[in-house]
Amino acid sequence: MAWYHEHISETPGVCGGYPCIRRSRVSVRLVIEGLRQGATFDDLLQRWPHLRREQVEAAVAYYVNHPTRVEEDIRRHQEAWEQLTSEPVES
């Protein structure tokens, strides 16, 4: 088992069953999206002060080794956002 698996879990009903940092609701998707938007590890640790650096590093390592799974979560969230924002608001 890879070292990062001790920090990453996939649990039905938690973060949609997609990978997240164990004992948190911070998904690997959020870490990767934050980094893609220019955040540094220190920025992410300020955003989520309950996390340790090795947990954020584990999320990145998980992504490097399982990009398809994380990209699926990113795509699913993007599609849901597009659907929500394209529907007319009822008054």
FIMI-889618 format. One record per atom (N, C-alpha, C): atom name; chain; x, y, z negated. Coordinates in nm, 4 decimals. Example, Ala and Ser with C-alpha at 12.3 -4.5 7.8 and 13.67 -1.06 7.14 Angstrom:
<rs>
+-------+--------+----------+----------+----------+
: atome : chaine :       c1 :       c2 :       c3 :
+-------+--------+----------+----------+----------+
:     N :      A :   1.3190 :  -0.5690 :  -0.7800 :
:    CA :      A :   1.2300 :  -0.4500 :  -0.7800 :
:     C :      A :   1.3200 :  -0.3300 :  -0.7800 :
:     N :      A :   1.2850 :  -0.2250 :  -0.7080 :
:    CA :      A :   1.3670 :  -0.1060 :  -0.7140 :
:     C :      A :   1.2900 :   0.0030 :  -0.7870 :
+-------+--------+----------+----------+----------+
</rs>
This chain:
<rs>
+-------+--------+----------+----------+----------+
: atome : chaine :       c1 :       c2 :       c3 :
+-------+--------+----------+----------+----------+
:     N :      A :   0.0852 :  -0.1182 :   0.0000 :
:    CA :      A :   0.0000 :   0.0000 :   0.0000 :
:     C :      A :   0.0894 :   0.1241 :   0.0000 :
:     N :      A :   0.0539 :   0.2203 :   0.0798 :
:    CA :      A :   0.1303 :   0.3446 :   0.0897 :
:     C :      A :   0.1161 :   0.4264 :  -0.0390 :
:     N :      A :   0.2176 :   0.5046 :  -0.0702 :
:    CA :      A :   0.2207 :   0.5820 :  -0.1954 :
:     C :      A :   0.1030 :   0.6770 :  -0.2104 :
:     N :      A :   0.0564 :   0.7329 :  -0.0991 :
:    CA :      A :  -0.0488 :   0.8339 :  -0.1065 :
:     C :      A :  -0.1843 :   0.7757 :  -0.1446 :
:     N :      A :  -0.2015 :   0.6447 :  -0.1308 :
:    CA :      A :  -0.3308 :   0.5842 :  -0.1636 :
:     C :      A :  -0.3648 :   0.5957 :  -0.3119 :
:     N :      A :  -0.2664 :   0.6125 :  -0.3985 :
:    CA :      A :  -0.2980 :   0.6290 :  -0.5404 :
:     C :      A :  -0.3663 :   0.7631 :  -0.5671 :
:     N :      A :  -0.3554 :   0.8570 :  -0.4732 :
:    CA :      A :  -0.4151 :   0.9895 :  -0.4898 :
:     C :      A :  -0.5392 :   1.0119 :  -0.4034 :
:     N :      A :  -0.5670 :   0.9241 :  -0.3094 :
:    CA :      A :  -0.6764 :   0.9429 :  -0.2140 :
:     C :      A :  -0.7774 :   0.8296 :  -0.2299 :
:     N :      A :  -0.9059 :   0.8648 :  -0.2270 :
:    CA :      A :  -1.0100 :   0.7625 :  -0.2350 :
:     C :      A :  -1.1187 :   0.7907 :  -0.1323 :
:     N :      A :  -1.1903 :   0.6858 :  -0.0979 :
:    CA :      A :  -1.3088 :   0.6964 :  -0.0126 :
:     C :      A :  -1.4198 :   0.6236 :  -0.0868 :
:     N :      A :  -1.5159 :   0.7013 :  -0.1373 :
:    CA :      A :  -1.6227 :   0.6458 :  -0.2202 :
:     C :      A :  -1.7568 :   0.6857 :  -0.1610 :
:     N :      A :  -1.8446 :   0.5886 :  -0.1343 :
:    CA :      A :  -1.9769 :   0.6236 :  -0.0834 :
:     C :      A :  -2.0443 :   0.7244 :  -0.1769 :
:     N :      A :  -2.1026 :   0.8285 :  -0.1186 :
:    CA :      A :  -2.1716 :   0.9298 :  -0.1968 :
:     C :      A :  -2.0829 :   1.0435 :  -0.2465 :
:     N :      A :  -1.9526 :   1.0317 :  -0.2281 :
:    CA :      A :  -1.8599 :   1.1384 :  -0.2672 :
:     C :      A :  -1.7956 :   1.1911 :  -0.1402 :
:     N :      A :  -1.8143 :   1.3187 :  -0.1129 :
:    CA :      A :  -1.7606 :   1.3817 :   0.0094 :
:     C :      A :  -1.8055 :   1.3070 :   0.1343 :
:     N :      A :  -1.9276 :   1.2612 :   0.1331 :
:    CA :      A :  -1.9817 :   1.1903 :   0.2487 :
:     C :      A :  -1.9151 :   1.0561 :   0.2753 :
:     N :      A :  -1.8411 :   1.0047 :   0.1780 :
:    CA :      A :  -1.7708 :   0.8785 :   0.1959 :
:     C :      A :  -1.6374 :   0.8941 :   0.2663 :
:     N :      A :  -1.6031 :   1.0163 :   0.3008 :
:    CA :      A :  -1.4755 :   1.0423 :   0.3685 :
:     C :      A :  -1.3644 :   1.0595 :   0.2646 :
:     N :      A :  -1.2386 :   1.0522 :   0.3072 :
:    CA :      A :  -1.1284 :   1.0575 :   0.2112 :
:     C :      A :  -1.1202 :   1.1902 :   0.1365 :
:     N :      A :  -1.0996 :   1.1786 :   0.0061 :
:    CA :      A :  -1.0826 :   1.2965 :  -0.0775 :
:     C :      A :  -0.9766 :   1.2666 :  -0.1832 :
:     N :      A :  -0.9324 :   1.3704 :  -0.2475 :
:    CA :      A :  -0.8346 :   1.3540 :  -0.3540 :
:     C :      A :  -0.9060 :   1.2908 :  -0.4724 :
:     N :      A :  -0.8504 :   1.1812 :  -0.5177 :
:    CA :      A :  -0.9110 :   1.1018 :  -0.6245 :
:     C :      A :  -0.9464 :   1.1878 :  -0.7455 :
:     N :      A :  -1.0627 :   1.1603 :  -0.8026 :
:    CA :      A :  -1.1158 :   1.2304 :  -0.9195 :
:     C :      A :  -1.1365 :   1.3803 :  -0.8939 :
:     N :      A :  -1.1650 :   1.4131 :  -0.7684 :
:    CA :      A :  -1.1996 :   1.5513 :  -0.7337 :
:     C :      A :  -1.2986 :   1.5444 :  -0.6182 :
:     N :      A :  -1.3494 :   1.6569 :  -0.5809 :
:    CA :      A :  -1.4350 :   1.6630 :  -0.4632 :
:     C :      A :  -1.3667 :   1.7445 :  -0.3549 :
:     N :      A :  -1.2358 :   1.7465 :  -0.3592 :
:    CA :      A :  -1.1576 :   1.8148 :  -0.2563 :
:     C :      A :  -1.1242 :   1.7104 :  -0.1495 :
:     N :      A :  -1.1829 :   1.7278 :  -0.0330 :
:    CA :      A :  -1.1616 :   1.6305 :   0.0736 :
:     C :      A :  -1.0284 :   1.6552 :   0.1443 :
:     N :      A :  -0.9790 :   1.5500 :   0.2056 :
:    CA :      A :  -0.8595 :   1.5628 :   0.2884 :
:     C :      A :  -0.8883 :   1.6624 :   0.4001 :
:     N :      A :  -1.0098 :   1.6620 :   0.4507 :
:    CA :      A :  -1.0517 :   1.7566 :   0.5546 :
:     C :      A :  -1.0284 :   1.9004 :   0.5111 :
:     N :      A :  -1.0659 :   1.9357 :   0.3884 :
:    CA :      A :  -1.0481 :   2.0731 :   0.3408 :
:     C :      A :  -0.9011 :   2.1113 :   0.3323 :
:     N :      A :  -0.8176 :   2.0179 :   0.2902 :
:    CA :      A :  -0.6740 :   2.0452 :   0.2833 :
:     C :      A :  -0.6194 :   2.0714 :   0.4231 :
:     N :      A :  -0.6534 :   1.9842 :   0.5167 :
:    CA :      A :  -0.6020 :   1.9976 :   0.6535 :
:     C :      A :  -0.6560 :   2.1251 :   0.7190 :
:     N :      A :  -0.7835 :   2.1535 :   0.7014 :
:    CA :      A :  -0.8389 :   2.2762 :   0.7594 :
:     C :      A :  -0.7725 :   2.3993 :   0.6991 :
:     N :      A :  -0.7466 :   2.3975 :   0.5695 :
:    CA :      A :  -0.6781 :   2.5096 :   0.5060 :
:     C :      A :  -0.5398 :   2.5316 :   0.5647 :
:     N :      A :  -0.4651 :   2.4241 :   0.5822 :
:    CA :      A :  -0.3310 :   2.4349 :   0.6405 :
:     C :      A :  -0.3378 :   2.4837 :   0.7849 :
:     N :      A :  -0.4354 :   2.4369 :   0.8597 :
:    CA :      A :  -0.4516 :   2.4816 :   0.9987 :
:     C :      A :  -0.4844 :   2.6302 :   1.0063 :
:     N :      A :  -0.5480 :   2.6825 :   0.9041 :
:    CA :      A :  -0.5836 :   2.8252 :   0.9015 :
:     C :      A :  -0.4704 :   2.9106 :   0.8470 :
:     N :      A :  -0.3560 :   2.8484 :   0.8178 :
:    CA :      A :  -0.2396 :   2.9241 :   0.7764 :
:     C :      A :  -0.2094 :   2.9245 :   0.6276 :
:     N :      A :  -0.2879 :   2.8532 :   0.5490 :
:    CA :      A :  -0.2612 :   2.8464 :   0.4056 :
:     C :      A :  -0.1335 :   2.7668 :   0.3806 :
:     N :      A :  -0.0635 :   2.8007 :   0.2753 :
:    CA :      A :   0.0536 :   2.7246 :   0.2323 :
:     C :      A :   0.0104 :   2.6286 :   0.1223 :
:     N :      A :   0.1006 :   2.5388 :   0.0850 :
:    CA :      A :   0.0704 :   2.4494 :  -0.0270 :
:     C :      A :   0.0405 :   2.5315 :  -0.1517 :
:     N :      A :   0.1183 :   2.6371 :  -0.1739 :
:    CA :      A :   0.0954 :   2.7216 :  -0.2913 :
:     C :      A :  -0.0422 :   2.7876 :  -0.2861 :
:     N :      A :  -0.0851 :   2.8308 :  -0.1669 :
:    CA :      A :  -0.2192 :   2.8882 :  -0.1522 :
:     C :      A :  -0.3258 :   2.7861 :  -0.1927 :
:     N :      A :  -0.3093 :   2.6634 :  -0.1462 :
:    CA :      A :  -0.4074 :   2.5596 :  -0.1771 :
:     C :      A :  -0.4085 :   2.5275 :  -0.3259 :
:     N :      A :  -0.2915 :   2.5280 :  -0.3868 :
:    CA :      A :  -0.2846 :   2.5010 :  -0.5306 :
:     C :      A :  -0.3466 :   2.6152 :  -0.6113 :
:     N :      A :  -0.3414 :   2.7367 :  -0.5608 :
:    CA :      A :  -0.4110 :   2.8479 :  -0.6265 :
:     C :      A :  -0.5617 :   2.8339 :  -0.6077 :
:     N :      A :  -0.6029 :   2.7885 :  -0.4896 :
:    CA :      A :  -0.7454 :   2.7694 :  -0.4606 :
:     C :      A :  -0.8046 :   2.6600 :  -0.5489 :
:     N :      A :  -0.7262 :   2.5539 :  -0.5704 :
:    CA :      A :  -0.7702 :   2.4402 :  -0.6505 :
:     C :      A :  -0.6699 :   2.4163 :  -0.7639 :
:     N :      A :  -0.6736 :   2.4981 :  -0.8684 :
:    CA :      A :  -0.5717 :   2.4893 :  -0.9738 :
:     C :      A :  -0.5737 :   2.3589 :  -1.0525 :
:     N :      A :  -0.6798 :   2.2812 :  -1.0387 :
:    CA :      A :  -0.6858 :   2.1523 :  -1.1081 :
:     C :      A :  -0.6053 :   2.0436 :  -1.0357 :
:     N :      A :  -0.5565 :   2.0732 :  -0.9141 :
:    CA :      A :  -0.4777 :   1.9754 :  -0.8387 :
:     C :      A :  -0.3293 :   1.9940 :  -0.8643 :
:     N :      A :  -0.2567 :   1.8848 :  -0.8462 :
:    CA :      A :  -0.1103 :   1.8884 :  -0.8529 :
:     C :      A :  -0.0547 :   1.8838 :  -0.7103 :
:     N :      A :   0.0652 :   1.9329 :  -0.6941 :
:    CA :      A :   0.1283 :   1.9380 :  -0.5623 :
:     C :      A :   0.1306 :   1.7994 :  -0.4948 :
:     N :      A :   0.1626 :   1.6951 :  -0.5706 :
:    CA :      A :   0.1706 :   1.5617 :  -0.5090 :
:     C :      A :   0.0350 :   1.5141 :  -0.4571 :
:     N :      A :  -0.0739 :   1.5647 :  -0.5149 :
:    CA :      A :  -0.2058 :   1.5290 :  -0.4634 :
:     C :      A :  -0.2301 :   1.5944 :  -0.3270 :
:     N :      A :  -0.1901 :   1.7193 :  -0.3131 :
:    CA :      A :  -0.2046 :   1.7879 :  -0.1840 :
:     C :      A :  -0.1116 :   1.7232 :  -0.0812 :
:     N :      A :   0.0091 :   1.6903 :  -0.1216 :
:    CA :      A :   0.1022 :   1.6203 :  -0.0326 :
:     C :      A :   0.0452 :   1.4855 :   0.0099 :
:     N :      A :  -0.0226 :   1.4179 :  -0.0816 :
:    CA :      A :  -0.0841 :   1.2887 :  -0.0487 :
:     C :      A :  -0.1945 :   1.3056 :   0.0550 :
:     N :      A :  -0.2711 :   1.4154 :   0.0454 :
:    CA :      A :  -0.3759 :   1.4416 :   0.1446 :
:     C :      A :  -0.3144 :   1.4590 :   0.2827 :
:     N :      A :  -0.2029 :   1.5299 :   0.2905 :
:    CA :      A :  -0.1346 :   1.5497 :   0.4189 :
:     C :      A :  -0.0796 :   1.4162 :   0.4691 :
:     N :      A :  -0.0204 :   1.3391 :   0.3815 :
:    CA :      A :   0.0336 :   1.2076 :   0.4210 :
:     C :      A :  -0.0792 :   1.1169 :   0.4696 :
:     N :      A :  -0.1938 :   1.1224 :   0.4037 :
:    CA :      A :  -0.3083 :   1.0433 :   0.4484 :
:     C :      A :  -0.3465 :   1.0835 :   0.5904 :
:     N :      A :  -0.3532 :   1.2135 :   0.6138 :
:    CA :      A :  -0.3886 :   1.2621 :   0.7476 :
:     C :      A :  -0.2881 :   1.2153 :   0.8526 :
:     N :      A :  -0.1610 :   1.2237 :   0.8223 :
:    CA :      A :  -0.0567 :   1.1823 :   0.9171 :
:     C :      A :  -0.0745 :   1.0352 :   0.9544 :
:     N :      A :  -0.1164 :   0.9542 :   0.8579 :
:    CA :      A :  -0.1303 :   0.8109 :   0.8810 :
:     C :      A :  -0.2689 :   0.7681 :   0.9273 :
:     N :      A :  -0.3701 :   0.8534 :   0.9082 :
:    CA :      A :  -0.5083 :   0.8200 :   0.9462 :
:     C :      A :  -0.5768 :   0.9404 :   1.0106 :
:     N :      A :  -0.5175 :   0.9974 :   1.1146 :
:    CA :      A :  -0.5760 :   1.1195 :   1.1721 :
:     C :      A :  -0.7168 :   1.1001 :   1.2272 :
:     N :      A :  -0.7463 :   0.9850 :   1.2813 :
:    CA :      A :  -0.8784 :   0.9621 :   1.3408 :
:     C :      A :  -0.9883 :   0.9741 :   1.2360 :
:     N :      A :  -0.9634 :   0.9206 :   1.1174 :
:    CA :      A :  -1.0637 :   0.9255 :   1.0105 :
:     C :      A :  -1.0897 :   1.0693 :   0.9658 :
:     N :      A :  -0.9849 :   1.1470 :   0.9508 :
:    CA :      A :  -0.9993 :   1.2857 :   0.9054 :
:     C :      A :  -1.0599 :   1.3712 :   1.0167 :
:     N :      A :  -1.0165 :   1.3505 :   1.1399 :
:    CA :      A :  -1.0731 :   1.4268 :   1.2526 :
:     C :      A :  -1.2221 :   1.3970 :   1.2673 :
:     N :      A :  -1.2636 :   1.2745 :   1.2379 :
:    CA :      A :  -1.4058 :   1.2399 :   1.2411 :
:     C :      A :  -1.4834 :   1.3240 :   1.1394 :
:     N :      A :  -1.4283 :   1.3390 :   1.0200 :
:    CA :      A :  -1.4919 :   1.4208 :   0.9168 :
:     C :      A :  -1.4959 :   1.5676 :   0.9595 :
:     N :      A :  -1.3875 :   1.6171 :   1.0162 :
:    CA :      A :  -1.3828 :   1.7555 :   1.0646 :
:     C :      A :  -1.4889 :   1.7766 :   1.1727 :
:     N :      A :  -1.4953 :   1.6843 :   1.2668 :
:    CA :      A :  -1.5931 :   1.6942 :   1.3759 :
:     C :      A :  -1.7364 :   1.6886 :   1.3212 :
:     N :      A :  -1.7625 :   1.5995 :   1.2280 :
:    CA :      A :  -1.8960 :   1.5851 :   1.1705 :
:     C :      A :  -1.9394 :   1.7139 :   1.1001 :
:     N :      A :  -1.8486 :   1.7751 :   1.0259 :
:    CA :      A :  -1.8814 :   1.9000 :   0.9585 :
:     C :      A :  -1.9021 :   2.0146 :   1.0574 :
:     N :      A :  -1.8204 :   2.0188 :   1.1615 :
:    CA :      A :  -1.8360 :   2.1234 :   1.2632 :
:     C :      A :  -1.9708 :   2.1109 :   1.3340 :
:     N :      A :  -2.0093 :   1.9877 :   1.3679 :
:    CA :      A :  -2.1389 :   1.9670 :   1.4333 :
:     C :      A :  -2.2545 :   2.0072 :   1.3418 :
:     N :      A :  -2.2446 :   1.9733 :   1.2136 :
:    CA :      A :  -2.3497 :   2.0107 :   1.1189 :
:     C :      A :  -2.3592 :   2.1629 :   1.1061 :
:     N :      A :  -2.2426 :   2.2304 :   1.1010 :
:    CA :      A :  -2.2411 :   2.3766 :   1.0908 :
:     C :      A :  -2.3041 :   2.4397 :   1.2151 :
:     N :      A :  -2.2685 :   2.3885 :   1.3318 :
:    CA :      A :  -2.3242 :   2.4420 :   1.4561 :
:     C :      A :  -2.4750 :   2.4235 :   1.4608 :
:     N :      A :  -2.5223 :   2.3102 :   1.4144 :
:    CA :      A :  -2.6657 :   2.2857 :   1.4124 :
:     C :      A :  -2.7355 :   2.3810 :   1.3153 :
:     N :      A :  -2.6777 :   2.3994 :   1.1982 :
:    CA :      A :  -2.7377 :   2.4896 :   1.0991 :
:     C :      A :  -2.7413 :   2.6337 :   1.1474 :
:     N :      A :  -2.6362 :   2.6773 :   1.2121 :
:    CA :      A :  -2.6285 :   2.8173 :   1.2537 :
:     C :      A :  -2.7020 :   2.8448 :   1.3837 :
:     N :      A :  -2.7391 :   2.7425 :   1.4569 :
:    CA :      A :  -2.8104 :   2.7655 :   1.5827 :
:     C :      A :  -2.9614 :   2.7590 :   1.5666 :
:     N :      A :  -3.0076 :   2.7071 :   1.4536 :
:    CA :      A :  -3.1507 :   2.6977 :   1.4308 :
:     C :      A :  -3.2063 :   2.8316 :   1.3850 :
:     N :      A :  -3.3218 :   2.8711 :   1.4366 :
:    CA :      A :  -3.3803 :   2.9991 :   1.3925 :
:     C :      A :  -3.4214 :   2.9913 :   1.2462 :
:     N :      A :  -3.4051 :   3.1022 :   1.1772 :
:    CA :      A :  -3.4416 :   3.1105 :   1.0358 :
:     C :      A :  -3.5902 :   3.1401 :   1.0261 :
:     N :      A :  -3.6598 :   3.0570 :   0.9502 :
:    CA :      A :  -3.8039 :   3.0799 :   0.9318 :
:     C :      A :  -3.8249 :   3.1829 :   0.8233 :
:     N :      A :  -3.9226 :   3.2728 :   0.8484 :
:    CA :      A :  -3.9501 :   3.3750 :   0.7462 :
:     C :      A :  -4.0889 :   3.3576 :   0.6889 :
+-------+--------+----------+----------+----------+
</rs>
